[in-house]
Amino acid sequence: MAKPKNGKSFRAECVLTDTLINMDFSAVSDLFAQNQTGSPTVLWNPSMFDISHPVIKSFAEFMLAGGAETKAFEEGKFAQIETLSFEPWTMVLEPVHNQSDFRYLKYGSEIAAMFGRDLTGHCTSEIGGHISEFFIALYSAVLVRKQSVLSVHVPPLGVFATVWRRLIFPLVDEAGQIQMIAAVNVPENELRAGLEVLPDPALVANGDGLLMYANASARRFFGEPTLPRSHISEYCDIDIELPANAEAHAKAESATVSRVIGSRNQILVHFELRTSATFFRGVPYFVVQLKPY
């Protein structure tokens, strides 16, 4: 039997796949409990009443209008998502290695920004851990049941999100055979939501100074972050001195204020730089706000 790239036998995923197909989620619950995480929510063939997130709702409306309710959304028609609002949150995968793994043909830019890697061309097994096992099994179950599925799970610590919500649909070729699956994958993050509305650039870095998030104002000013993650100073091309210990800085609930000089379109810009720290899911992060003056 084929093996995923992490070397683990596909037998575990087969057991999970069988339970997901039969809607007996005990093995899934056990897997997440072993990793000290609550069991994910899995809902087959969800209705529009089961979907509240606007991005996921837009994706569902698009897929259902295209015939997915008859299990026949053609992969060729799916190309038009390039112009739609949910496109940055979209994934397209194909089964490989006798369906023991799945390769990402598309990995949306917003997903990559939150996860910290662009997995286009890579496989689900490369994520590693119980998350890989769960999603390989879930994707395999989609191929068997030929239905859409909504899942909600809590990611491991170190991923800058509280929960991930995804809606998955099978895609068929001209002969009506399922060849790929498509999904939207949307994280929820209370800290991110608050920073996104700020009018000035705001950056979040982990304890090592690696950029975890740049709000919309920062992306307009400094551009899209590169992947894999770079140091916060490399991203904005400004020498930002972070405190030595993010945890201590967060516990002190203090902030440091300084002035720095950056550039935009070859024009020097003066910033007031405010550095603080906070805990998110028990992990300390630096929060850096840059206010032009």
HUVENQUI-V325978 format. One record per helix or strand. SS is the DSSP state (H for helix, E for strand). FROM is the first residue (numbers start at 1). TO is the last residue. Records with the same first field share a line. If there is no record, write none. Layout:
BEGIN
SS = FROM-TO + FROM-TO
END
This chain:
BEGIN
E = 3-3 + 9-9 + 41-44 + 74-74 + 90-96 + 101-107 + 123-123 + 149-153 + 163-172 + 178-188 + 201-205 + 210-214 + 231-231 + 256-264 + 267-280 + 283-292
H = 11-21 + 26-34 + 48-50 + 54-65 + 68-70 + 77-83 + 87-89 + 109-115 + 124-127 + 129-145 + 190-196 + 216-222 + 232-236 + 246-252
END
